[in-house]
Amino acid sequence: MAPLLYGCSESSYAENEQTDQSHSQDTDAAVSPSIRILALGDSLTAGYGLDDLSLAFPARLEEELKAAGHDVEVLDAGISGDTTAGGRSRLDWSLADSPDAVIIGLGGNDGLRAVDPEVTYDNLNAIVGRLTSEGLPVLLAGMQAPPNLGREYGDRFFGAYLRLAEEYDIVFYPFLLDGVAGEPSLNQADRIHPNADGVNVMVEKILPYAEQLVERAKDTRSRDTAS
């Protein structure tokens, strides 16, 4: 009978070891969940005109960040037609999912509507100020005004983003549509919204800045855990 008893004991030990390892893995997952990034934006974020949301900016950015080794989830908070005023007004419910960091991609519709750049600045300032006061790392993606509005307006409009980049300790990506704007092959028929290839270029160019944001979010989480 001794071998039989020994066999049962060895089996129980193995099962207990597996249970302990499983518990340890569950505990690690609970302690270190994915970094959640809120993409707060307009149609450029929402994936306007694309065949599937898997082709949109948030989904593609999440894919590329994961491919680069980051455990992240990118939350789509893009609403087509939204302005900086709209983004400001819905900030409370946009934060309901408790993100660890935020990408702000607003302002394109302000430019299309020739909104006073000072108004755009005030709205973005309120958003960035709120987020940073709550300890959330921010990536601000700049926008440029349509050329037909003139150089003076364009300089003032882009200047709103430059001021915020100087006033806050944030990650600043100068132009969300860098490499895409004005390129017919990368845009839909309206020449405003990127097609799937255009989104891929957007993601490729912003990726190093998004990785900086992820590292800031990790550092913030580490400090919060230590305290």
Phi, psi and omega in degrees: 000337184303315180299323180294316179296319180297320179298318179296320181294318180295319179297317180297321179298316180297318180295318179296321180296317179297320179297318179297318180295319179297318179297320180297318180294319178297320180294317179299319180295323181290325182284324185235072177288171179302147172287124183259120182249122177272123175262099183266111185200200183244216183296334179293331176273321185289345179081035181307131174081356180275154183291332184208144181293344176293345178265354184283165184307310182299314182295318181291323178294319177301316179301314184288325176293320177295320178297333179273003175098011181260133178272095187225162170226123180259119183268127182276107176241045178261135177232120181301136180086356184289148176249178176297326177296318179296317178298322178294318184290334182254016184297322182302308183283339175293331181271002184297336180275008176052062179289160176266343181199163184224134169258126178256117179236057183244155174127341181301318180285336172298314180296317180297331181263005180055040176296142177306124181304333178292327176292317177301315178300313182301317181293314179294324178297320179295320180292308181297318180299317179297314183295314181292327178294335178266007176078019181267125174297144185232138168246115178261120177261120182284163176228160177240146180282154176301140183301332184292348179275356175094157183293320183299313178296316181301318179294318179293321181296308179294330178300332178299320179288320179298320179300315181295321179296329179278328186275339183235152175274081183230166172275127183242122175250113193302322186213114183299329182258024179302129180083354183245316181302131178081002179257104184306322184289345183253004182235159176286180185300333180284351180061020178244315185261133180292146171276187183300321178294322178296319177299320179299322177292317176306312183294317180302318185282328182273347187307313180299326179287322177295325177294324174299319179297316179299317180296322177296320179295320178296318179296319179297316179297319179297317179295318180296322180292320181294327182276000000 
